[in-house]
Structure formats: structure tokens, C-alpha cells
């Protein structure tokens, strides 16, 4: 299996060394194709990447996988999503993902991804657990296992009315990217929101209960302005406002109801949308569970 990862960057020298290491140090029975697509940085980003490329070329970088190809592209672009599109235009892997230049994968993340995509042919995109690190790389918040259902993604619930689908722990099969057409470069913040809606038109998102990545909280980053993200997302409407209204009303009152009433009201309002999660058991075996929200969440 080959896993293609794209990192968009611009003046990312402060953190990109750690990001690169978190990718190419992954261990497992797979190849890594890694594209760093840079927007003509004026800091030391090019030097940092060049040093790692030199170590790889001289076989002086210890690898735990079957091979790594690191490609660096540096040219003027139209922003982050344009850079991501450029990277995937060159990618030849079986699995795609993108990791921003200040975020990191946790050890074992890609081995878990490769195993699940190999074992479950009907899983076409998946979401693991995202934790959060400080600027100094200390984890300040452990992530939770979040559940997603295809109709709600299609309706634009996640990222607007509910929690986000954090991109750093999302992986998908190549055909999804190609059939979706990639990300519209008009977006500056909410391109992932649009992409997930397009993916959900093609396949359900499966959660895996595994810590895969860390999102770095950096002062001044684009994701800091949640209101701007949601304003941009509001401009891309899948045209299913009624379900968003129902969700908004349910979300306001669910915390005031006892558990049995919440489940009953949920079924009355939404029917039985299906949630799917893959659990990694203590013995290393994989257990896939599918059911309604309350059935699945009770096992997490």
C-alpha cells in the first residue's frame, strides 16, 4: 500500500521539521509519498526540507516503512487549498490525506490506517481521534472519539451546528478525491467543510477509536476565527436547511432530558441514521460496530 500525504506550507520553518518527522518516521508495511507544497516561503522552510531530502537521498534517515519519497514544490499559489490540490494532482498513492505544516501524526498512525483500509474493503474514508498540542508541542487536550453519520455530513451539520470533522485525522481512498473534484480554491478557511459534504455524497464516514494526530494551537492561525469559518461555510449550502433546523432545536433541549427520553426524541426527529465505528481491542483485533447514535456511543 502507498499512502500519499500533502502538507501545504508558507513560512512554516518553526514547526515543519517536526511535522515532516511525524510523517516519514511512521513504521509499517507501506510506502509513503509525501508532498510539501510551499507558497514561495521567505523563511528557512526550503532549507529545512532540503536537509531532510538530502538525508533521505543518502540513506541517512532511519526509516520504519518500505520507502519514502519526499517531494518539495515551491511556487506562488492561491492559498492553502490551491497548494493541496497541486499536491494531490501529482499523488499516486492508494490512500490520501493532508497534514498542515504545524500539525503532527502520532507514532503508529499510518500503520493503523493501512491495516483498516486493507481489512475493510467497504471503508472508503475514515476519521480517527485528534488531540491538541501547544506551540511547545505539549499535549494540552486529549481528543475524544467522535461519531458521524452520512446524512448529517451531507446536510452541513458538522462544523456549523455540531463538532467539526478535523482534517488532520481524516484519510480516504484515492477515488473519492478524484470523483469529488478536489477543493474549490475560492475557499480560504472552510474548504474541508465543502470537501466532506462532497465525500459524503459518495460514501459514509467511518470513525476509528485510535489516536492518530495532534492539532497545534498557534496564535493567529486561520482556524482561530471560528466565526469566519462558519460564515464561509454558510455560503456553501447543500440545500437541506430543514434537517439543520431540527438538529439545532434538538441540540438545545437534549441536555435537559433524561437519557431514555433523549433516545426516544432522537428517533422521533431523525429516524435511525447509522453511525459506524471501528474499535481496536486490547488484544489488537478490530471490531466494527454499526448502529444508532446511542447504541454506538455507549460502547466508546
C-alpha positions in Angstrom: 0.0 0.0 0.0 1.1 3.5 -0.8 -0.1 6.5 1.4 0.1 9.9 -0.2 0.2 12.9 2.1 0.2 16.6 1.2 1.4 19.4 3.5 0.7 22.9 2.4 3.2 25.4 3.8 4.1 29.1 3.9 6.8 30.4 6.1 6.5 27.2 8.2 10.1 26.7 9.3 9.3 26.9 13.0 7.3 23.7 13.1 7.7 21.9 9.7 10.7 19.8 10.8 8.5 18.2 13.5 5.7 17.7 11.0 8.0 16.1 8.5 9.5 13.7 11.1 6.0 12.7 12.3 5.2 11.6 8.7 8.4 9.9 7.5 9.2 8.2 10.7 6.0 6.1 10.6 6.6 2.4 10.8 4.7 -0.3 8.9 4.3 -2.3 5.7 3.6 0.6 3.3 5.2 3.2 1.2 4.9 7.0 1.9 4.7 9.5 -0.8 5.0 12.9 0.8 4.4 16.3 -1.0 5.3 19.6 0.7 3.7 22.3 -1.4 5.1 25.7 -0.4 3.9 29.1 -1.4 7.3 30.7 -2.0 8.3 31.0 1.6 10.7 33.7 2.6 11.9 32.0 5.8 14.1 28.8 6.2 11.4 26.4 5.1 13.2 25.4 1.9 16.4 24.8 3.8 14.7 22.6 6.4 13.0 20.5 3.8 16.2 20.3 1.7 18.2 18.9 4.6 15.7 16.1 5.1 15.7 15.4 1.4 19.5 15.1 1.5 19.4 12.6 4.4 16.8 10.5 2.6 18.9 10.6 -0.6 22.0 9.4 1.3 20.1 6.8 3.2 20.9 8.6 6.4 17.4 8.9 7.6 16.2 5.8 9.6 13.0 4.5 8.0 10.5 2.2 9.6 8.4 1.7 6.4 9.1 0.2 3.0 10.2 3.5 1.5 9.7 7.3 1.5 9.6 9.7 -1.4 9.7 13.4 -0.3 8.8 15.9 -3.0 9.1 19.7 -2.4 7.2 22.1 -4.6 7.7 25.9 -4.0 5.9 28.4 -6.2 3.3 31.1 -6.0 -0.1 29.8 -5.2 -3.7 31.0 -4.4 -3.6 29.8 -0.8 -3.7 26.6 1.2 -6.3 24.8 -0.8 -4.6 25.6 -4.1 -1.4 24.0 -2.7 -3.3 20.9 -1.5 -4.9 20.5 -5.0 -1.4 20.8 -6.6 0.0 18.1 -4.3 -2.8 15.6 -4.9 -2.5 16.2 -8.7 0.9 14.5 -8.5 0.0 11.9 -6.0 -0.1 8.2 -7.0 -1.0 6.5 -3.7 -3.9 4.3 -2.7 -4.8 6.4 0.3 -4.7 10.2 0.5 -4.5 12.7 3.5 -3.3 16.2 4.2 -1.5 17.4 7.2 -0.9 21.1 7.9 2.6 22.3 8.4 2.3 22.8 12.2 0.4 19.5 13.0 1.7 16.0 13.6 0.9 12.4 13.3 1.3 10.2 16.3 3.5 7.1 16.2 1.7 4.1 14.7 -1.0 6.3 13.0 -0.2 5.2 9.4 0.1 1.5 10.4 -3.4 1.7 11.8 -4.7 3.4 8.7 -3.1 0.9 6.4 -4.4 -2.1 8.4 -8.0 -0.8 8.4 -8.1 0.1 4.7 -6.7 -3.4 4.0 -9.1 -5.3 6.2 -12.3 -3.4 5.4 -12.8 -3.0 1.7 -16.1 -1.2 2.1 -14.5 1.6 4.2 -13.6 4.5 1.8 -12.9 7.3 4.3 -12.3 7.3 8.0 -11.7 9.7 10.9 -9.5 9.0 13.9 -9.0 10.9 17.1 -7.4 14.4 17.1 -5.6 15.7 20.2 -4.3 19.2 20.7 -0.7 20.4 21.4 0.7 23.8 22.4 3.2 25.8 20.4 5.8 24.0 22.5 4.5 20.5 21.5 2.9 19.6 24.8 -0.5 17.9 24.7 -2.9 20.2 26.4 -6.1 18.4 25.5 -6.6 14.7 24.7 -9.1 14.1 21.9 -12.4 12.3 22.0 -13.8 9.6 19.7 -16.5 11.5 17.8 -19.2 9.9 15.7 -20.5 11.0 12.3 -23.4 10.0 10.1 -23.6 10.4 6.4 -27.0 12.3 6.2 -25.7 14.9 8.7 -22.5 15.5 6.8 -24.5 15.9 3.6 -26.7 18.4 5.3 -23.8 20.5 6.6 -24.4 19.8 10.3 -20.7 19.2 11.3 -18.7 22.4 11.5 -21.9 24.6 11.6 -24.3 23.1 14.1 -22.1 20.4 15.7 -18.5 19.5 16.3 -16.0 19.5 13.4 -14.6 16.8 11.2 -11.0 17.6 12.0 -9.0 17.2 8.8 -5.7 16.1 10.4 -7.1 12.7 11.3 -9.1 12.0 8.1 -7.9 9.6 5.4 -9.6 8.4 2.2 -9.2 6.2 -0.8 -7.9 7.9 -3.9 -11.1 7.5 -6.0 -13.0 9.7 -3.5 -10.7 12.7 -4.2 -10.7 12.2 -7.9 -14.5 11.8 -8.2 -15.2 14.8 -5.9 -13.0 17.1 -8.0 -10.9 18.3 -5.1 -11.3 21.6 -3.2 -12.6 24.9 -4.7 -9.8 27.4 -4.3 -12.3 30.2 -3.6 -12.3 28.9 0.0 -9.8 30.3 2.5 -11.0 28.6 5.6 -13.8 26.1 5.0 -12.6 24.1 2.1 -12.6 21.0 4.2 -16.3 21.5 5.1 -17.1 21.6 1.4 -15.0 18.6 0.6 -16.6 16.4 3.4 -20.0 17.2 2.0 -18.9 16.0 -1.4 -17.3 12.9 0.0 -20.5 12.1 2.0 -22.5 12.1 -1.3 -20.3 9.2 -2.3 -19.6 7.1 0.8 -20.2 7.1 4.6 -17.5 8.3 7.0 -16.3 5.6 9.5 -14.9 6.6 12.9 -11.9 4.6 14.3 -11.2 4.7 18.0 -7.5 5.4 17.7 -5.4 8.5 18.4 -3.9 9.5 15.1 -2.8 13.1 15.1 -2.3 16.3 17.0 -3.6 19.8 16.0 -1.2 22.5 17.1 -2.8 25.6 18.6 -0.9 28.6 17.3 -1.8 32.2 18.0 -3.1 33.9 14.8 -3.8 30.8 12.8 -6.7 30.8 10.3 -8.7 28.2 12.3 -8.7 30.5 15.3 -11.5 32.6 13.8 -14.4 30.1 14.1 -17.0 32.7 13.2 -15.2 33.5 9.9 -15.1 29.7 9.1 -18.8 29.4 9.7 -19.6 32.5 7.6 -17.7 31.0 4.7 -19.4 27.6 5.3 -22.8 29.3 5.2 -22.0 30.4 1.6 -21.8 26.7 0.6 -25.3 25.4 1.4 -26.2 21.8 0.4 -29.8 22.9 0.4 -31.0 20.8 3.3 -31.9 23.5 5.8 -34.8 21.7 7.5 -32.6 19.0 9.0 -30.2 21.6 10.3 -33.1 23.4 11.9 -34.3 20.1 13.5 -30.8 19.4 14.8 -30.5 22.9 16.2 -33.7 22.6 18.2 -32.8 19.1 19.4 -29.4 20.2 20.5 -30.9 23.0 22.6 -33.1 20.7 24.7 -31.3 17.3 24.7 -29.2 18.2 27.8 -32.4 18.9 29.8 -33.8 15.4 29.2 -33.2 12.1 30.9 -31.4 9.5 28.8 -34.3 7.4 27.8 -36.3 10.5 26.6 -33.3 11.8 24.6 -33.1 8.5 22.7 -36.8 8.4 22.1 -36.9 12.0 20.9 -33.9 11.5 18.7 -35.6 8.6 16.9 -38.8 10.6 16.5 -37.0 13.5 15.0 -34.2 11.9 12.9 -35.3 8.3 12.4 -32.4 5.9 12.6 -29.3 7.4 11.0 -26.4 5.0 11.0 -23.2 5.6 12.8 -20.2 3.3 12.3 -17.0 2.9 14.5 -14.1 0.6 14.4 -12.7 -0.3 17.8 -9.2 -1.6 18.4 -9.5 -4.1 21.1 -6.9 -4.8 23.8 -5.7 -7.9 22.0 -5.2 -5.9 18.8 -8.2 -7.2 17.0 -10.6 -4.9 15.1 -14.3 -4.8 15.9 -16.6 -2.8 13.7 -19.9 -1.7 15.2 -22.8 0.0 13.4 -26.0 1.3 14.8 -27.8 4.3 16.0 -26.0 7.0 17.9 -26.9 5.9 21.4 -26.1 2.2 20.7 -22.7 3.0 19.3 -21.7 5.8 21.8 -22.5 3.6 24.8 -19.6 1.3 23.7 -16.9 4.1 23.4 
